[in-house]
Every structure is written in C-alpha cells, then in structure tokens.
Amino acid sequence: MKARTRIVLDTNALVNRLLVPDSIPAKAVRKAVEEGKILVSESTLYELAKVLGREKFDAYVRLQDREEFLRILGRIAEMVTILHAVHDCRDVRDNHILEVAVNGQAQVIVTGDKDLLMLNPFRGITILRPADYLKWKEVPSPSA
C-alpha cells in the first residue's frame, strides 16, 4: 500500500476552502485531504483559529461553522511537534509553515505566499501554488 503524501497547507488555502468552496485553493485542500496526510502544529492551528475568528468573516460564514471547520481539521490532521526551529523565510511569520514541513517530513507545501514559493524546493520539500498542486504528481522517493 502506498504511503499517503505528507502535506502542509498554508492558512490562506484553508481559509479559502471554507469561504470560497469552489475556488482553486479549496479544490487543492480537498485533494490534499482525499489523497494525503495533512500536517499541522499548535502554531499553525492557532494562526488559523485567530484568522477565522475575525469579525469580517461573519458576513460570509457563521462562527459556529468556522469553529466546526477547525474541529474537523484537528481530527483529520496529524499534529507535528516542532523540535527543530526554522529561520529561513524572509517573512519570519511564515517560518512556522516551514517548521511543520521539516519536522513533519512533508513532501509538499501548498501556498499562495510568494515568500514561501520563492524557496521552492526547500530542503527537498516541494512548494506549490494551489493550482500547481492540483496538477502535481508526487515523484516517488528512492526508497518507495
């Protein structure tokens, strides 16, 4: 049986999944959930909860639905413990995404963030825009 691809989804892709269900980022999140293993950390979940808690989203999605989205993500994702810090992104606020990927042994990061995309590949981890991830076929590792 083939191992599931280990994937880190940027906060923006996850927010798009909830707010604009037919968007390209939403489709990428669905593909990741269906075909891979989503990796998160306390820091990335906290950031997502903070963003989804903003009042500006009240007009689009009920707070209860946003909270349920977080609960579901928490159940299906693998929590990664950060043992090795990463300080390589020019936007230090994005380093926690890289930390999840490195510590969780991810194969791919899905993001629209230019500061992360410019690092592709990062320590052997592919970094893709959501549209590119939809077309991406993982290259098997030599040990597979």
N, C-alpha and C positions, 0 to 999 in steps of 0.2 A: 504494500500500500504506500502510495506517495505521501510524503510529509507535506503538511499544509504550509504555504508560503507565510512567512512571518512579516507582518505589515504594520507600519506606523502611519496613522492618518493624522494630518495636521488639523488643528482646531477649526480652521476655515472650512475644510472639506466636510467635517462633521456638522457644523452649523448649517451649511448649505443643504446637507441631507435632510435636515429637519425643516428648514424654512422653504426650500425650493425643491420638492421631491423629484421633479423631472429634470433637474439641472445635470450637467456633466459631472460635477463633483458628487452629487447624490448618487448617480449611476456608478461612479467609481467606488463609493463607500459600499453600495450594495454588492458589487463584485468582490470587494475585499472581504466582506462578511461571509459571502457564499463560498469563496474559494480559498480563503486564507485564515490566518490566526491574527486577530487584532491585538496589538501590544499597547499598553498604557502604563503610566506611572501615577503616583499620587499627584505630582506636579501637573501633568497634562490633564488629568481629570479635574483638578482644582481649577485650572485655567478655563476648561470647557464649562464647568458649573458657573464660574464667575461671568463668563460671556453670556451664557444662556439666561442668567438671572437678570440681565439688563432690561429695564422697563421698555426700551424701544422695541423689543420683540413682542410685547403684549398685544399689539395690534395684529400680529401675524399668527402666533401660536400661543395657546393658553399656557400659563405657568405650570399647571399640572401635567400637561403633555411634554413640556421640556424636562420636567423632573422625571417623568417616566422614561424618556429617552435616555437620560443619564443612568437610571437604574438598569435598564436593559443593556446598555453598553458595559456597565460594571459587571453584569453577569456573563456576558459573552467574551469579554476581553481578558487577556492574560495580564495580570499585574506584574510589572517588572520592577525589581528592586535596583536602585541606582547605586552601584558600588564604585563605578569609575566616572568621575566628572569629565565633561567635555567643554572646552572653551574655544572652539574653532570657528564659530559663526561670527560674522561681522556684526550681526544684531544679537547681542547677548541674550535677549529674550527668547531666541529660537534654540538656544543650546539644549534646553530640556527635551526637545524633539530628537536631537542627535543623541542625547544620553539614553533615551528609551531604545533607540535603534541599536546603538552599540552594546548596551547592557543586555538587551533582549535578543541579540543576534538576529536582527531583522535582515531580510533580503531587499526590502524596498520601503521607501518613504513616499507617501503621496501628499503633495502640497502644491499650492499655487504661489508660495512665498519665494520671491526672487533671491533673497539672501540664502535660502536653503538650496534652491535649484542650482545656483552657481557653484555649489560644492560637489555636484554630481560627477563621478561617483565619490562617495565619502567612505573611506576605509572599507571598500568593497561593497558598500550598500548603494543600490541604485536609487536615485532621487528623481521622481517623475511628476509632471503635471497630471491632474486627474484625467484629461483627455488622452494623454500618452499611456497612462496606466491601463485604460480601457483596451488599448491595442497591444499591451505588453504581454509577452510570453516569457516566463521565467526561464533563464538558462540554467540547466541542471548543474549542480555543483559536481566537481570531480568525484566526490565520494558517493554520489547518488547512483 
